[in-house]
Amino acid sequence: AKQVIIQKIRETERQSLLEEFQTKEGTLIGGTVHRFIDQNLIIDLGKTEGILPTREQVRRERFSIGERLKIVVLKVERGSRGPKILLSRSHPLLVQRLFEQEVPEVYEKMVEVIEVVREPGFRSKVAVKSNNPKIDPVGACVGVKGSRVRPIIDELRGERIDLIAWSSDPAKYIAASLSPAKVVTVNIVNAEDKHAEIVVTDDMLSLAIGKSGQNARLAARLTGW
């Protein structure tokens, strides 16, 4: 009888843990590096553990046991010994959730994060739009002397973040997306195929393309052009 009661209690505990963490899917949580299994990290989440697999890690990041970090909960499934919690550090959602945490205007939906594209560990481009004409979306996210964006960059271990003002005008949006390069003109070659030609000055060329084409590649992914 004692065995049966203990088993029932354990099953109930597992079920309530599963339900609790299922509500946290897509949210940002904190955890501590508990141990390593092969290349995977086991993260202590307080009541239970989660796994940060190699594919969801950022190649450049190295953690030691006991180190605290922020992660995003990707998926929660039922496991034989309690919930299986899949965590991520490389997902674009991590950047979005960090902005919601650091920027009150984003949390309160006065400034909206429209799109995030990342090359994890290197660079992110974040398109933001203001729902209040008095608020500059990029300025709100950067903060005074970078006070709001700095903690996010620190949490991402130095990943560069370009904040882009979203625009419904494709030419304007494309020009902004190539930040920090300044664009002279944007010619819409084919609106159906979303094909545009960008003109920049010679001194801006390498900045617009970026290292190994990274800036142009992220701009294309951000805008869909």
N, C-alpha and C positions, 0 to 999 in steps of 0.2 A: 504493500500500500504506500509506504514511504517513497519507494522508487517511482511509482506511478505519479504521486503528487509532485515530486521534484521534477519529473519529466514534463508534466503539464505546466508547471511554473516556468520552466525554461522555454517551452514552446510559446507561451504567452509573451515572455520577455522578447523573444526573437521576433514575434509578430509585431509587437508594438514598436520595436526598433526599426523594422522594415517600413512600417507605415510612417514613422517619424521622418526617416531619411528619404522616402519617396516624395514627401512634400518639399524636400530641399533640392530636388533635381533642377539643374540650371541656376542654382544660387552659389554665392561665394561663401566659403567657410574657411576657418583657420585650422591648422593641424600641426603636428610635430613629426619629424622623421623618426620612425620607430626602428626599422631594420631594412636590410636589403635582401631581396631574393633574386639571384642572378642580376639582371639590370633593372629590375622593377623595385620601386620604393613602396614600403608599407608605411602608411601614414596613420598615426594615432589621432583619432577624432574625438577623444574623450570617452564616450560610451562604447565605441566600437572602433574598428580599423577599416581603412579603405586602401585601395591599390592605385598607385600612379604608375601605369605601365610605361615601358620604353617609348612606345609610339605617341604617348601623350605628354612626354617630357620635352623640355627644350634642350637641344644638344649641348649648348654652351653652359648650361647651369649645372653646378655641382653642389650637392648638399651633404652635410655630415649629420650623424645621428644626434638627435636632440634639438636640431635646428627647426625653428618655426617658419611656416610658409602659408601663403594663401593659395587655395585651389578652388576650382569650380567642380561641382558635382555633376558628372555627365549622365550617369545611369545607375539606377539602383534595382537590383534583382534579388529574388529569393535564392539563398544558398543553403547547403546542407547544415552549415554551422552558423547560421545567422545571415544577415543581409550581405550581398556582394555589392560593394560600392566602388564604382569606377570614377576616378578623379582625373582632372586634366590641368596642365599648366600651359599647354600650347594652343588651346582653343581660343578663337577670337572673343568668345563670350567672357573670358577672364578679364580682358581689357575693358569691355563694356561694364561689367560688374564693379571693377575698381573705380571707374569714373562715377558710377552711381553712389559709391561709398564716399568718395572724396569731394564730390561737387554737389552741394545741396540743390542747385538748380536742375541738375540731371535727375536726382532722386525725386524731386517734386514735379518732374515732367515739364518744367518751364523751358528747359533745353533738352532736346531729344537726340539720342545717338542713333543715327539712321543706318550706318553701316560701319563695320570694322573689318579690315583685311590685315593679315599679319604674315610676316616671315619670322616665325618665333625666334626670339633671341637677338634679332637684328633690327627690324623696323615694323612699325604699325602705322597704318593710316586710319584715322577716325573721322568720319563725316558727321558733323553736328548741325542741328537746325534749331533756331529759337522759335518758341511759340508765344513769345512776348516781345513786341517790337522794341521795347526799351533795353532788352538784354542782348549783348553781343555774345553769340554762342561760343566762339573761339576764346574770347577774353575770359568768359566765365569759367571755362575748362582749364585755362592756363593758370589763372589766379594772379594775384599781385606778385610780380617778380618770379612767376613760375611756382608759387607756393602750393598750388593744387596738383599740378602735373608732376612735380618733383617726387612726391611719395609714390606715385604710380610707377614712374621710371625706376625708382629704387627697388620697388617690389618686383619689377620685371628684370632686375639685375642689369640695368643700363640699356635696355632696349629703347631705340629712338622712337618718338611718337610725333607724327605729323597730324596736326588738327586742321581739318578742312571744313570750310563753311559750305554746307550743302546748298544747291540751287536747282530750281526746276528747269533753268535754262542750261541745256547741255554744254554749250560753249563755255559758259561761265564756270560751270562745275568742273569741266575737264581742265580748264586753266588753273583753277584752285587746287585740283588734285595733284598737280605736279610740284606742289610746294615741297621744298623751299625754293625751287627754281621759279624765276619770273618768266611768264609767257608773253610773247608779243601779240600773236594772233592764234585763233583756233579756227580752222576751216572745216566745216562739216562736209566731208566728201560724199558719204552715202548714209543718209539717216536710217534707212531700212536695215542695212548691214551693221549699223553703228560703227562707222569707219570715219575717223577724223584725222586731220593733219595738223600738227602743232609746229608753230614757228617760234624759235627762241634765238636770242643773240648768241654769238660764238662763245662768249665767256660763260654762258649759262648751259651750254650744251651738255657737258659731262655731268653737271649737277642734275639736269632734267632726266638724263638716262639713268644715272645712279651707278653704284658699284655693281658690275656684272648685270646691268640692266634692271636692277632692283626697283628704282624709283618709278620708272616707266611701267614696269610690270605690275607693281602694286596700284598705280594710278588706273591702269586698264581694268584691273580686277575690281577696284572700288567703284568706278563709274559704269562698268559694263560696256565701255567703248573700246 
